[in-house]
Amino acid sequence: MPRHRIFLADDHQLVREGLKLILAQRSDFDIAAEASDGFELLALLKHSAPPDAVILDISMPKLRGLEAIHEIKALHPQVKTLVLTMHKHQDFLCEAFIAGADGYLLKEDVAKELFAALDAILGGDLYISSLLGNELKDSWIKLFRQNKGVPAAEVLSNREKEVLKLVAEGNSNKEIAEQLCISVRTVDHHRANIMGKFRLKNTADLIRYAIAKGYVT
């Protein structure tokens, strides 16, 4: 039986430990690396052999799982990505598949569905948690992956998403500029673009939007 290398990315160590206990029941799965945030995950992918699959959370510090998926697919298109989340809202489900996710599994379904999800995505299929599976058909997911039906004004660039997350976490424009290695003026520009796209009036509105969309918890 072929062995599959798995990367885990979740900011809660207890979640990672629980996943390792479950995966240890199968001899064909090896936990090759762990990360506690999106940036750490991307660093691992850039400096080590690519895994067969990555299991990652949506809401992580520094870089959300959904933005990380964009980078994963750019670096290693063949790597399968399984989103592991507590978010049941259809918006998150659609956004995950737009980003390029291969599977979407609710944390409450992990114990009974993790192996089914991994077997499906490693076999080239898409997987949705059984509690949500009837809400989207494969053909609809593929349409969302092509960004069809998604208003252009509602699509943020990866940089805008990074800025939005850092603003919502309480960073000043100067701190954001330092973390992203860009100018304060560029941060101002991205903030203005975000607020314009969603007709947000002030920073409080921006933070509420970021929380609603899972950029921060």
N, C-alpha and C positions, 0 to 999 in steps of 0.2 A: 504494500500500500504506500503510495507517495506521501511524503511528509510536507506539510504546508507551514511556512514561516508567517507568524502573525505579529503585528505591532499593535500595542494597546495605547490609547491616548485618552486620559480622563483626569481631571484635576483632583478627584477624590481617590486616595489610595485604597480605601475600603472597597470601592467599586472595582478597581484593578485587581485586588486580591481575590475578590469574589469571582471575577472572570477567569482568573488563573486556576482557581479550584475547579470550576466547571470544565474548562478546556483540558485539564489534566486527566479527565476521564477518557479522552481520546488520544491514542498513541500517534495519530497522524497530524496533530497540531503541536507546533513548537512556538512558545512565546519568545520571539527573538529580541524584542526591545519594548521599553515602556517610556511614555512621556506624560508630563503633567500639564502641558499647555500646547497650543498650536505651533508656536515658534520652535519649541523643543522637538516636537514631532518632525517638523520640516528639516531641522538640523540633522536629525537621525537619518532621514531619507537621503540627504545630500552626502552623508559621509559613511554610509554603510550599504551593503548589498540590499536591494529592494525586497520587501516581503511579498508574499502572495496576496495578503489582505491586511487592511488596517481597520481596527474597530475603534471608533472615536465618538466622543460626545459632541453635541451641538454647542453647549455653553461651556467654554473654557477661557481661562485668563489669557490676555495678550492677543490671541487670535482665535476666533470661533472655529469650530469644526468645519462649518460650511465653507469658510474662506480657505481653510487648510485643504479641503478637497480639491478646490481649483488648482492649487499648487501641486498637490500630489499627482493629479492627472496630467499636469504639464510636465512634471519631472519623469513620471513613470506611468504612462497611460494604461499599461497592463495590470497595474495594482488595483485590486478590488477594494472598495470602501463600504463598510457597514456602519451606518449611523446608529448610535445607541443613545436613546434619549427618553426623557420623561414627558416631552411635548406631544400631545395628541392632536393639537389643532392642525387642520388641513394646510394652513399656510406654511407651517414648518415642513410638512411632508412634501409639498410641491417645491419649496425652495431647495430641499435636499436633493431632489432628482434633477432640478435645474442645474445645481452645482456639479452634478455628475455622480452622485451616490449610486451605488449598486443595490443597497438594501437599507431599510429603515425599520429598526426594531425598538419597541418600547422596553424600558428597563423592567417593567413588571412582567414582561413576557420572556425575559432572558433565560430563566431556569428551564423552561420547556421548549424554547424555540431557537436558542443560539446555534445549535448544531444544524438545524434545518436551514437557518439563514445563511450560515457559512457554506454549507454544501451547495445551496442554490447559487450564490454569487460566484463561488469558485468554479461552478459548472457553466457559468455564462448567463445565468438567469437573473432577473430582478426579484427582490424579496421585500414584502411589506408585512409588518406585524399583523398577526391574525385579527387583533382587535380593530385594525384599520383596513385590512385587506380588501374589503368590499367597496371601499370608498374610491379607489382609483384602479382602473384597468391598465394593463401594460401599454396599450396604445396611447392612452392619455398621458402616462408618464413620459413616453417617448416624445410626445408633442411638447410637454413642458421642458424636456431636456433641450429642445431646439428653441426655447424661449418664445414659442408661439402662444398667443393669448395672454402674454404678460406685458402690460403697458410699459412703454419705454421709460416713462417718468418714474416708475417704481423700481427701476434697476439701478443699484449703486455699483460703482466701480469697486474693485478690491481695496484701493487706497481709501476711498470714501468710507467703506465699511470699517477699516482699521481706525480711521479718525473718529467715526461715530462711537465705536466701542471705547476708545480712550477718553473721549469727552464724557461719556456716561459714567466712566469709572472715576471721574473727578479730576482728571489731569488738566492742567492749564495748557494754553496754546504753546507756550515755550517748552513745557515738558513733553508734549506730543511731538513737537518738532525735533527735540533731542532724541526721543525714542525711535522715530521713524527716519531720522537723518535727512530731514527736509527743512525748509525755512519756515519761520513763523507766518510769513505772508502766504505761503502755500497752504498751511493749515487753515488760515482764515478763508482762503479760496474754497477749500474742500468743505468747510463748515457751511459756507454760504450756499454752495451747490446742494448739499444735503437738505438744508432748510427750505431752499427753493423748490426742490423736487416734491417735498411732502407738505409744503405750505405751513411750515412750523414757524412760530412767531419769536420764540426765545429759547434759551438753553434748557429751561424747565420742560418745554414741549419736546425738545430733542431727546432729553433723558427719558421722558415717559415713552417716547416712540422706541428708543433702544431697549427698554425693559420689555415692552410689549412684544418686540420681535426676537427677544432672546439673546441680544448682544451682551446683556449683563443680567444677573439674577438678583 
